[in-house]
């Protein structure tokens, strides 16, 4: 089955800094890669996704990059703000297999 | 409307009780899912229904019994649970997972049902 590795498990950044979270996957057949944000006590919510026919996608302060050859994809958040503090999950294999999550802590 | 509705939001049950979690979506999605999530852990897939038929059962113990009465509803029947089953149970839905061009699409999660087994 698919194996999704996510790093780091915890990421502390100062307000205004950039944050990068990386995921690798094992199944070369995977071609859809969503990212979810989960605030404490709330449901996971999709923030951005990418398909294998593109290498990068941006939406305001967030972007995702995909390297199919290396089987890794990354989430980039610029100008981090306190409301970005949450746990972020990547997923692969039709979006059903999740990484272990990254606890992003934004320090004012 | 991108809403998946789950009830109840909170449930406390004894180990000998029988209870059910309910989920509803009106987005015309033909795939529905149950996930289990522990604090600060990723959601773990339990069951997938595709066109109202069970298509994936991730080796879930029989004390969890899913049911899909129609394309909009998904239930999870609970019986003889253990304290370690206490968790957030998330229902989700997505579009047709069986089309020839399907390559994965957005999974919409409900707010979840917080289950405590005492």
Boltz contact constraints between the chains, C-beta under 6 A:
constraints:
  - contact:
      token1: [A, 31]
      token2: [B, 103]
      max_distance: 6.0
  - contact:
      token1: [A, 32]
      token2: [B, 103]
      max_distance: 6.0
  - contact:
      token1: [A, 32]
      token2: [B, 104]
      max_distance: 6.0
  - contact:
      token1: [A, 43]
      token2: [B, 109]
      max_distance: 6.0
  - contact:
      token1: [A, 43]
      token2: [B, 111]
      max_distance: 6.0
  - contact:
      token1: [A, 43]
      token2: [B, 112]
      max_distance: 6.0
  - contact:
      token1: [A, 44]
      token2: [B, 109]
      max_distance: 6.0
  - contact:
      token1: [A, 46]
      token2: [B, 106]
      max_distance: 6.0
  - contact:
      token1: [A, 89]
      token2: [B, 42]
      max_distance: 6.0
  - contact:
      token1: [A, 94]
      token2: [B, 104]
      max_distance: 6.0
  - contact:
      token1: [A, 95]
      token2: [B, 104]
      max_distance: 6.0
  - contact:
      token1: [A, 95]
      token2: [B, 107]
      max_distance: 6.0
  - contact:
      token1: [A, 96]
      token2: [B, 45]
      max_distance: 6.0
  - contact:
      token1: [A, 98]
      token2: [B, 42]
      max_distance: 6.0
  - contact:
      token1: [A, 98]
      token2: [B, 43]
      max_distance: 6.0
  - contact:
      token1: [A, 100]
      token2: [B, 42]
      max_distance: 6.0
  - contact:
      token1: [A, 101]
      token2: [B, 42]
      max_distance: 6.0
